[in-house]
Amino acid sequence: MPVYAYIGLEPNGKKRTGVIDAASNAAAVEAVEQRGLMPVSVDAHTEGRTNGLKRASTRVRPSQVHQ
């Protein structure tokens, strides 16, 4: 399962970061929301050829956030 790093805001505005396993970017955004956070960004991580992590950054659009 892909790994996603996220930045989210708590209701009081405090920034929180973390890593989450999810089947897709949309599932990662939903999982961040289920933690009570407003997603700011979600980055998909994949193995790179250099033994490090390669990031594919995706900015979360307001229309992707469930109200």
Secondary structure, DSSP 8 states (H G I E B T S, - for coil): --EEEEEEE-TTS-EEEEEEE-SSHHHHHHHHHHTT-EEEEEEEEEE-TTSSEEEEEEE--GGGS--
